[in-house]
Amino acid sequence: MNDKLPPQIADLIAPLWVWLLALIGATVGFFEDMKPDDTHSVKFFKFVAKCSSSALAALLTYHALIALHVSQDYWVILVGISGHMGTEALKAFGDFWKSRVK
């Protein structure tokens, strides 16, 4: 008999703290980029873009830390930084791979 329980879907994707850090980082990034002349729809789409890019960056960082066997002492710090700098990190990562392909 298998005593090991199957993993929960939340454990496969990421724990809740990763999502919360990404949301906090996205909110801070949104307020940094907000302009007074932005309309409500522009603000909404900017916030959605910040949230999605921050979530993706935080998830990629979380799974990279697990794969690289980085000490758990650094996980919150590195995931928080990547959640805050999600858009810029993904842009830099894309530019890096574009230069490697050329």
N, C-alpha and C positions, 0 to 999 in steps of 0.2 A: 504494500500500500504506500502511496506517495504522501508523505507528511508535509511536503512543501505546498503552501497555498499558491494559487496562481496570482500573478501580479495584477494589481488594479490598473485600470487604464490611466489614472492620474499619475501613478508611479512610472508608467512607461513614457508618458509625455514629459512631465516635470512636476515637482511638488508645488504646492500653493505659494510658497515664499518666492519662487522664481517669477511667477505671474505678478505677484504684488510688487516686487522690485521693478519689474519691467513697466508696470503701470505708473509707479511713482516717477521713474526715470522719464517716461514719455510725457507725463504731466509737466515736469520741470522743463523738459526740452520744448514743449509746446508754448509755455509761457515765455521762454527765452526768445522764441521766433515770432511771437505774436506781434502784429503791427496794428496801430490804432485805426487804420483805414480798412482793415479786413472786414468783409461782411460776415453775417452769421453762418452762411453756407460755407464760405471759405474757411472760417475758423473750425467748423465741424469736420470738413475734409482734412484739414491739417492735423487735427487731433486724432482722427482715425488713422491717418498715415503714420503719425508718430507712434501711436499705440501698436500698430502692426509691425513696424520696423523694429521697435524696441523689444517686442515680444519675440520676434524671430532672432534678433541678436542675443537676447538673454537665453533662449532655448539652445541656440548653437553653442554658446559659451558653456552652459551647464553640461551639455553632453560632451563637449570637448574636454572639460575638466575631469569628467568621469573617465573618459577614454585615455587621457594622459596620466591618470592616477595622481592628480594633484591633491595635496593635502586638503581636507575639508575645512581647515582653518581659513583658507583663502577663497572659498567658494562664494560666500555672500559678497565679499568685496568685489571680486571680479565680475560676478553676475550683475551686481549693482552698477558698476561702471559701464558694462556693455549695454545694460538696459537704458542707461541715460544717454549713451553715445550711439544708440542703435542705428540711426540714419547715417551718421558720419562713418561708423565702423563698416556698415554694409557697402557704402559708397567706396571707401578705401579698399575694402576687400575685392570689390568688383574691378576697380582700377588696377589692382595688383594682378589679378588673373588675366585682365586684358593685355597687360604688358608682357606677361609670360607667354601668352598665345601668339603674339606678334613675332 
